[in-house]
Amino acid sequence: MYSPCLKFIACFLLLISEVTVKAQTTELRVCADPDNMPFSSRDQAGFENRIADLVAHALSARLTFVWQRMGRGFVREYLDKAQCELLIGIPTNYRTVLTTSPYYRSTYVLVSRQGETVPSLNAPALQSLKVGVQVLDEQYSPPGEALARRGLQGTIVGFDTSGEGAESIVRAVADHKVDIAIVWGPLAGYFAKEFGHDLKITAVEPEVDPPGLPFTFEISMGVRKGNLALRDQLQKVLLDRGSDIRAILDEYAVPQLPLTSLVGAHRAGAR
């Protein structure tokens, strides 16, 4: 005979099972660029893809990438409209989102051929060189601005390093198409590995070009403003899995500088 008690227990166990499955399949939607190596790609080969997977596992969530070029208006159209919840790599001072504490800090670097002297940005010798710089939304990156301030626009060779052209600026140094290049560290480190000992990278110094143009940036994770619960969960993941995240960054040859802010101090702001 099937007692009411056994029937209740069976229903209770079924309910617990459904709740457990639902908890394990909570979706974490991450906005990511589909063609932006070494950061992210549709085949999930980038280091931000790897970090997103680590975060999803730590939160017992099912990872879903929402593919979108990170151009103008993407925060308003995607994060603010809840098409995704998380940005893996965002500058800590980007004020349109709520950020975690920074989990890495990197710098622009000089990419040069082995055995060649790397001049400072103030060296007169720079005037006779071709210097590759990244072009960002029809503007120069900070090193390009620094060269222009010095009246060295004629030395600049601009490179679009998005999509299929990501490695073009590093390859141009190896192929002697430019003398040196000044490149955002994560991109430079990743693509310079392809050329082994033929290329070297050197951090641009000083870290700030007077009076206030920075060459180093702290990188955080970003969520929609007001989503304190997710931000706090991410903060815990950064504390618990920080060494694993740094190992991923090392694997991709991301130049890492000491953090000026301790992970664990909640910060509102953004990339």
Secondary structure, DSSP 4 states (H G I P E B T S, - for coil): ---HHHHHHHHHHHHHHHHHHHHHTEEEEEEE-SEETTTEETTS-SHHHHHHHHHHHHTTEEEEEEE----TTHIIIIITTTS-SEEEEEETB-TTSEE---SEEEEEEEEEETTS----TT-GGGGGS-EEEEEETTEE-HHHHHHHHTT-GGGEEEE--SGGGTTHHHHHHHTTSSSEEEEEHHHHHHHHGGGGGGEEEEE-SSSEETTTEESEEEEEEEE-TT-HHHHHHHHHHHHHHHHHHHHHHHHTT---PPPSS-TTS----B-
